[in-house]
Amino acid sequence: WGARAARDLAGTAVAPATVIAFPLGYVEPTVRVAESVRAVTDGARELDTVINLSWLKSGDDARAGDDLAGWVAAMRRLDPGLVLKVIVETGLLADDEKRRAARLATAAGADFVKTSTGFGPGGATAADVRLLAEAVAGTPTRVKASGGIRDLAAALAMIEAGAERLGTSSGVAILAEAALPG
């Protein structure tokens, strides 16, 4: 549906986005790049890819990092204006793994590190956002909190913890809750 979404969003300020290597990042690097090229060809302007959780959890940071770095490089060659996000699926990781994943995404040149696909066992928590923000501090990489953000209090907690973007299916309700009287 990527091409249709891009066509329907043409002329708006909304950037078509899609996820790559969903849900656990278990794809070979060539498949990650091919899937991404197809998405961009169809009109995606933002790509969210899931770090290969198997490589990360097994301690093969070199392989996970090389995979991300190759993906970012290929996407920058394809279109330097793409926004690239690496999902680390925090609900499946220990704190040390979250830090390592954030550092690998940063070293690869990702624009954002993101908490969740929404498919895993948990979404964003303020503690995880804070941990990721600390891991990428001093770099151009920013944090996107995603998953489980259903009300204004949760949204504000994520921003306070260091998120610069929020992923939520409750945006209309959050904005209604934030509306000032009168």
N, C-alpha and C positions, 0 to 999 in steps of 0.2 A: 504493500500500500504506500510505499515511499513516494513513488512518482505522483500518485494521486494527491497525497498530502501536500507535496511541494506545489503542485498545480493549484490546489485549493487555497494555499497560503500565499500565492504569488501576489505581490503588491501590498502585503501587510508587513508589519514589523515583527511578525513571528517567524523565527528561524526553524525550519524543519530539522528535526533531530531523530536519531534512531540509536538503538543499542546494537553492539557488535559482540560476538562470542558469548551470547546469552545462554544460560544463566551463570555458568561457573568458569568461563574462560577456557574451557577445554578444547581448544582448536590449535592446529599447527599455525605458525606465524604466516605462512603463505595463504592460508584460509582466512585469517584475520584481515590481512591486507585485501584479498580478493572481495571479501564481504563488504569491506569499507569502500573500495572503489565502486562497487555496484551501488551502494547507498548514496555516494556522492553523485554518481552519474544520474541517479534517480532524483537528485535535488536536495539531499541532506546537507545542512550547513554546520551541524554539530553532531559529533559522534561520541558516544559513550561506549567504552569497551571494558569488559571485565578482565581483570588481571587473571592469569592462569593460576587458579587457587591450588591446584595440585602441585605445581612447581614451587609456589610460595610456601605452602605448608610442609613440603618435604625438604625445605631449606635450599632449594636450587635457585637462589636469588640471581645468579648469573644468567641462567636460562630465562627466568621470568623478566629480568631487566632488559636482556638483549631483545626479547620478543617485543616489549613495549617500545624500546628505543627504535627498533626497526619499523614498527608500525607508525610511530610519530614521524620519523624521517620520511617514510613513504607518503604519508598524508600531507606533510608540509610541501613535498615536491609536487604532489597532485594539485594542492590548493593551499597556499600559505594562510588564507583567511579562515580556514576551518577552526572551530572551537573543539578541542580534544579533551575528553574527560576519561579518567581511569576509575572504574568502580572497584572498590576493595572488599565489598560485602562484609562489613564489620561484624555482623551477627554470627559469622562463622570463624572469626579470628580472635586469637589472644592479643593482648595489647602490643606485645613485641612484634607480632606479625603485622598488625595494623601500621605500626611505625615503619617497618621495613617496606611494606607495600607503598606507603606514602612517599618514602624516600626514592624507591624505584621509579614511581610515576614522575616525581620531580626530576630525577636524573635523566629520564627519557625525554623530558621537555613537555609534559602534559600541561594543559592550561588549568585543569581542575583535578582534584582527587575527590571522589564521591563515596558516600557512605554505603549505599545500598541499591540493589536492583528493584527492590520491592518483592522479590521472589524468595529471598532467604528468610531465616527465622526471626529476624528483627530489623527494624528500620533505624533511623537516625536516633542517637541519644546525644544529649549535650556533652556528656563525658567523651564520647567518641569524636565528636566534632572538635572539642578542645584538644584532644590527643592529636588528631590529624593536623589541626592548625599549628600546633607546636612543632610537629614533624616537618612542616613545609615553611615554617617561619624564615623570613629572610630570602625567600626565593620568589619567582614570579607565579608559582603554582598556588591556586586558591582552593578553597573547600566548598563543596556543594553538599548540603545535608538533604537526604532523600529517604523517604519511607516513614510512615507513621506520623507525619506532621499534619494534624487534623484541626488544630484551633490556633487562635492568636497567641496564646501563652506558649505553646510548643514552638511556633514560628519565632517568637521573640527570644526564646531560650536558645534556639539554634544560632540566631544572629549574634546574641551575646557571647556564645561559645566560640564564635569565629567563622561561621558560615557566611559566604558572600552571595550564595545562591541557595534557593530552596526548591526541592522537587516535591510537589504535593498534588494530590487529586482533589484537595479541599480548598483550592485557591479562592473560589468565589465566596465560600463561607468565611474564610479567614479575612478577606477584604471587607465583607459585610460586618463582621465583628469589630473590625478596626475603624469602621466609618464613624466619624465624629458627629455628634448630634447637631441638627440644624444645618 
